[in-house]
Amino acid sequence: MKSPVRWDIFCQVVDNYGDIGVCWRLARQLAAEHGLTVRLWVDDLHSLQRIFPDTDPTTGIQQHIGVDIRQWSTPFPPTEAAEVVIEAFGCALPESYLAAMAGSSSRPVWINLEYLSAEAWVEGCHALPSPHPQYPLTKHFFFPGFTPATGGLLRESGLISRRDGLLENPEQLWQQLNLAPPGPDETTVSLFCYDNAPIDDLISAWEKTSLPVRCLIPEGKPLTRASAHFGKVLDPGDTLIRGNLRLQAIPFLRQEDYDLLLWACDCNFVRGEDSFVRAQWAARPMIWQIYVQEENAHLVKLDAFLDRYCRDMAPETATVLRKFHHGWNRHGVLDWPALQAALTDLRTHAVRWSEVLSGQPDLASNLVIFCKNPV
């Protein structure tokens, strides 16, 4: 069967950069590596502009890097349905577009791209069909995941080799980021988190640590929180030294440069889904702040990932990592000295984990294969 060529991706921005981050990476990869005609419908072009500055948030139709970017507005304009329709993270498609899908001479393949989870039930639900109650359409639930029985993870072709090539020359990596290399015995950390993270506790721990820490923190809510901690407004380019902490405020980075930052640092604090996956491809120790859900449902997802991630880790190292994750997600204390002492072992494990994951098919390729012949 011939592969569908015209794809529409619908994205409603909920998590500022997580939802659009995933959708933009997917759209770019489908266009660049699979030669597809991709339209990305997004309701918040300002969020896309933050991670891809070439975006013009005042223009409803624009082309960038092979992707047709469209403003998802209300009312939705009359639009011919694509051959593949991706409904990202459960966003409800416009009613007029659903009608256009139902009226197509050839029924589109309709995908609900779900949130990433390491929970065991995901494998059983991946690719399940769901008939629409009104229209002659069937939606399939597509789950990203960490095993071959899921949809996989977003990973561009050549990402790992590009990472390894740059890491052979760390100084060049820091030059591309326009940042100085770390000082002697300095642990370099990137900090990207939600504004409800225990930033004050972490900064206080860094100030008192026996080994020097350099924290690179991009402009946005985390930098605002750090500014409040110090009682001083910090702007990109500012450096503040307290105790054994050297905190550097940096500009908000476009996606490609954020990858470089993750590769360069000794430990990365990440959040949500997009930066969480990119930190795993960085093959560096990471601390994940998961998006909070009612009745602490997010902690079940956190533990499911840690169970999988720590499976082949030394027990004492796994205990340190688990405790710190729970502390960072406000269900325990932050023991930075213990985590810093474990970074060497955690880095070895992160490399192995990346190698295992990169041996599996990537999410974009799995989507293309599935849509060629949906079950």
N, C-alpha and C positions, 0 to 999 in steps of 0.2 A: 504493500500500500504506500502511496506517495505521502511524504510528510507534509502536514499543513504548513503553509508559508506565512500567513497573516495572523499575528498574535496581538491581542489586547490584554494589557495588565491594568487592573483597577486597584488604586491605593488610596485609602483614607488615612491621613496622618493622625495617629493617636499618641505615639511615643516620640514625638519630635523628630528623631533621626533613625530610630530602629526600623519602623515600618517602611519609610521611604528609602532607607539605606539598603534594605534587602531587595526591594522592588527595583531600585535603580541599578544595583549590581546585576540582578537577574536580567533586566531589559538589555543592558549593555552586552552581557555575555551571549544572550540569544542572538542578538544582531551581529556581533563581531565574530563569534566562533561557529554559529550555525546558519548564518546567512539569511536570517528571518526578517520579515518586515514587522517591526514592533512599534505599537503605540502604547505609551505609558500615560494613563489617565490618573491625575493626582489632584486632590482638592486643596493642597497647600504648597504652592510653588516656592514660597519663602523658605520652607524647610529643605526643599531640594537644592535651593541656591546655596545653603550653608555647606552642603557636602559636595556640591558641584557649582562653583561660583559663576560659570558661564551661563547659568540659567537666568533668564529675564523674568522676574516674577510678575511683570505687568503684561506679558504677552501670552495669550491663551493657546497659540499654536507655534511651536518652534522645533527645530531639528538640531540635535547634538549627537555626535559620535554614532551616527547611524540609527538613532532612536527618535521617533516622532513623539514629542512631549505635548500633551494636551491638558488644559485646565478642566478639571471635573467640576462643572458648574451646575447650578439649579436655576431654571429648568435645564435638563440635559438636551443637547442639540440632536436633531435627527441624524442618526449614524448607522451605516451598514455594519452589521456584526462581523467580527473577524472569524477565522476558522478555528482558532483556539482562544478561549476567554479565561483569564486567570483572575479570580476574585481573591485578592490577597487578605488573609487574616480575617475572613468572615465579613468583610465589608459588603453591604447589600447593593447589588447592581441596580442601576436606574430602571424603573419599570418600563420605560420606552425602549431601553436597550434589550431587556428581556424579551419584549414583544418582537423586536427585530431579530433576535436569535431564533425565536420560535418560527418566524416567518421566512427564515433562510431556506433556500432550496436544499442545502446540505446542512444538517444540524451541526452546530459548532461543538467542539470538545470543550466542556465546561469544567474547570478545575477550581476547587476551593483550596488555596495554598494555606495550610495551617501553620500555627506557631510551632517552633522547635521544642521538642521534649525528649528526654531520655527514658521516660516511663515505659514499662514493659507492654502496656496495652496498645501503644502506638503501632507496633508491628501488625497487630490483628486488625486495626482500623485503616491502615494505609491503603489507598486506592479503592475504598469501598464506594459503591454508587448510591446516589440518593435522587429518586425521581421527583421532579417538581410537581406540586399538587395541582397546578393549573395548566401549565404549558407542557407540550410534549418534549421536555428537556430532561436530561439526567446530569446531575453534578457529581463529580468524583472528589473525594477528600484526599489530598496529597500531603503527606506528613514528612517534612524534613526529619532527619534522624542520624544516628551514629552507627547503624548497622546496615548490611546489604538488604535487609527486609524492609527498609524504609526508603524515603526519597533521597537520602543523602544530604550533603551540605554544599552550599555555594563555594565553588573553587574554580577560578579561571585557569585555563590551560597555561602552563609554564609558571604559575605562581610560586611553587616551591623552589624551582631551579633559580628563579629570579631572586627570591629571598636568600638562598644559599650563596649566590654569586655576590650579592651586596655584603653579606656578613663576612665574606673573606677579606673585605677591606672596610672595617668599621669606621675609620676616619672619613672615608668617602660618604658613608651613610649619614654621619653627623653633619657633614658639609651640605648634603642635599636638604637636610632639615634646618639648615642655617643655625645650628646649635653647636656649642663647644663640646668636645668629648668629655666623659666623666673624669673626675679627679681620682687620684690614687685611693684605693680601698673604698670608693664611693659606690653605693648601691643606687642605681638610677631607676626611678619608678614613674610610670605614667598614671595619671588619675583622671578617670572619666566615670561619673556616677550620677545617680539621682540626688536631688537636693535633700532627701530624707536620710541619706547615709550618715553614719556617725563620724563625720569629718573632723570635728573637734577632738575626739578621742584619738583618732589616727595621727593628726598633726602633733598632738601633745606627746604621743609615744615616739614620734620621729625626733622631736626636739630633745628628748631625754636618752635616745639610743646611744649605745657606746660606739657604734660604727656609723660613719657619715652616710646620710641619705640625701639624694637630690630628687626632688619631686617636680615633674613637668606637668603643669595643669593648664588646659586650654581655657580660653575665655568662655564664659557661660555661667550656669548656676553653680558648679563646683568652685569656680574662682570667686564668685560672689560670696559663697560660704566661707572660703578661706580668708577673704578680705575681712569678713565680720569677725573671724577668730582673732585676727591680728589687730583689729581696730584700725585698719588702714586700707584704702582703696588700692587694689592692685590691677594694673593694666598690662596687656601683652608687652613683653620686653622687660618688665620689672623683675628684680631678684630681691628676695628677702632672706636673711640668714638669722636663725634662732637656734641656739644650742648646736646640735649636730645636724640640723636640717638646713638645706639650701633649697628654697622653693622658687621656681622660675615660672612666671606666667608666660604662656605662649599663645599665638593666635589660634583660633579654631581652624582645624586642618581639613582640607578636602580629602576625600576617601583615599586616594593613592598615597598621599603624604601621611595619613594616619597609619596606614599599613607600615610605612617606614619607621614611624615612631614605635610601634609595637615590636618590630624586629630589633630595634636598637636597645630597648630597655631591658633591665634585669628582671623586672616584675611589672605586670600590667593590671591595673584595676579597671574593670570593664563592666558594662551594664546591658540589660535588655537582651537582644538577640544578635544584631549585626556585629557590634564590637566584640561580643562574646565568641562568635565563630571566628572572627579575624584574629583574635588573641590565640586561638588554638592553632591556626595556621602559622602564627609567629613562632611557635615552638619555644615559648618562654613561660615561666611560672605566671599564673594569673589568679586574680581574685574576682569573682563574679557577683555583682549585685543584681538579683533577679527582680523583675517587676512585681510589686506587691499585689496580691489578690485577696479577696475576702476570705475570712475564716482560715487564714494562713495556708491557703491551698498552694501558694508559691513555694512554701518550704518542702512540700512533697516533691515538687519538681526539682528543687535544688538538691535534695537528698538522692533522688533518682540519678541525677547526673553525677554526683560525687561517688555514689556506689559504683557506677560504671567507670568513671575516671580513675578512681583509686584502687581498682581491682587488683592490679599487678604492682602496686606501690608498697614499699616497706611499711609495716604497720605503724611504726612510730612517726614516719613522715606523713602518712595518711591522717593520723590523729591530729597532727599540727594543722594540716590543711583544712580538715573538716571544722575544727574549732574556730579557726580564723574566719572561714566562710560564714559560719553561724553568727559570729560576732559582728561581722561586717553587715550582715542582714538583720542586725538588731535582735539576735537571740543568743547572746553570749558575750564574752569579753574579747578584746583584741590583744593578743599576745604577739606584738611585732618582733621582739627579740627571738622568739622561738621560730617564727616564720622566716626571718632573715637568716638564721642559722641553717634552715632547711633548704635555702634557695638552690644550692648546688645540686642536691638530690632531686629537687623539683624540676630543675632545668633538664636534667638527664631524662626524667620521666616525660616531660613535655615534648622532647624530641621524639621519643618512642611513640607517644600518642599521635603526634602529627604524622609520623610515618605510617602507622596503621590506618588512620583515616584517609590519607592520600592514596592508599591502595584500593579504595572503593570508588565507584562511579560518582560523579558530582551531580548536584541537584538539577542543574540546567540540562545536562545530557539525559538524566533519567526522565525529566519532563518531556523532552523531545521524543524519546523512545516510546513512552507511554502514549503520547498524543498521536503517534503514527498509527497505533492500533490499540485503542483503549479497550479494556476488558469490561 
